[in-house]
Amino acid sequence: MNMKVTIAGVELKNPVMTASGTFGSGAEYAQLTDLNKLGAVVTKGVANVPWPGNATPRIAETYGGMLNAIGLQNPGIDLFVKRDLPFLRQFDTKVIVNVCGHTTEEYLEVVERLAGEPADLLEINISCPNVKEGGIAFGQDPKAVEAITREVKRVAKQPIIMKLSPNVTDITVMAKAAEAGGADAISLINTLTGMKIDIHKRSFALANKTGGLSGPAIKPIAVRMVYQASHAVQIPVIGMGGIMTWEDACEFMLAGATAVSVGTANFVNPNAAVEIAEGLEQYAKELGISEIRELIGAVKE
Ligand SMILES: Cc1cc2nc3c(=O)[nH]c(=O)nc-3n(C[C@H](O)[C@H](O)[C@H](O)COP(=O)(O)O)c2cc1C
């Protein structure tokens, strides 16, 4: 049974990876799960300098999911390159570095710094709902998506995945804009903007007032968007949003995803991504297919 999939020339041993921001730097999870069994580890977003993140409280549980407004707290590229990247390289898995910024220049600084570093792919987060400038401001305007993709591609040494926001009217427009700018792949979905009010305090559950909704509650929206985006572009699509089980992952692949990311599920079960990869393999064996790739976009019309 061949579990391999390829994203922009990079071969993953299986299609299951972690979702940015839900797996720490990898070090925390390495004690709880086997990173060698993952197709790839996607790091928390890293910026040109350390970011302190937003004020607390920054997370709140909701029905079938959670809200977060971490605000992309991160140690900055210098420490990341010195401490986190070498740690992850010890494992037999691909490393995808997620990049964030407030301005085009900040994104480019990080991408340039990573040029000589052992990262397999870069994922450019233009879809974080929790930062005031940059992030989502780029991800909601197709012209800005195309422009920043082109700029990043100009300086990047690794293939580029553009991470798209679901907080848009038509995801196909954004997918096409990323492709037009030269993206090697796209990933979706990032979180959906939400709000929760604590009726006892009569105030917002999050200090930031709004936060990003993730978890099983968003899965049907994510599957729909992955289906639409994968039909709009030729480049590979990495699907995510509420994947808790291998059955969920399978839905995303049938909808058109070449690979999948597991996010919120890691908080419930640190071994979730590994179990999902194993479950997919078992399913494919029982189905009698010889390559997992056969599932990609194979939903019957
Ligand atoms: C606590 C938390 C932190 C996140 N941080 C990032 C981040 O730094 N960069 C990014 O691109 N996405 C970030 N995300 C979004 C996830 O990578 C993913 O797109 C989203 O949560 C949907 O997947 P899920 O429902 O499986 O969690 C974060 C999500 C959560 C819950």
The ligand as a Gaussian input file, in Angstrom:
#p B3LYP/6-31G(d) Opt

LIG

0 1
 C       -4.713000      27.759000      18.840000
 C       -4.581000      27.877000      17.340000
 C       -3.470000      28.534000      16.807000
 C       -3.334000      28.669000      15.413000
 N       -2.224000      29.290000      14.904000
 C       -2.047000      29.362000      13.551000
 C       -0.854000      29.927000      12.997000
 O        0.075000      30.349000      13.701000
 N       -0.755000      30.009000      11.635000
 C       -1.745000      29.531000      10.796000
 O       -1.603000      29.607000       9.559000
 N       -2.871000      28.937000      11.299000
 C       -3.040000      28.859000      12.642000
 N       -4.178000      28.248000      13.154000
 C       -5.187000      27.691000      12.229000
 C       -5.011000      26.176000      12.026000
 O       -3.759000      25.870000      11.455000
 C       -6.145000      25.592000      11.122000
 O       -6.118000      26.229000       9.868000
 C       -7.533000      25.762000      11.725000
 O       -7.515000      25.662000      13.126000
 C       -8.544000      24.752000      11.162000
 O       -8.167000      23.409000      11.455000
 P       -8.710000      22.581000      12.756000
 O      -10.204000      22.776000      12.779000
 O       -8.277000      21.167000      12.517000
 O       -8.059000      23.199000      13.954000
 C       -4.338000      28.114000      14.544000
 C       -5.436000      27.447000      15.107000
 C       -5.576000      27.302000      16.481000
 C       -6.764000      26.562000      17.028000

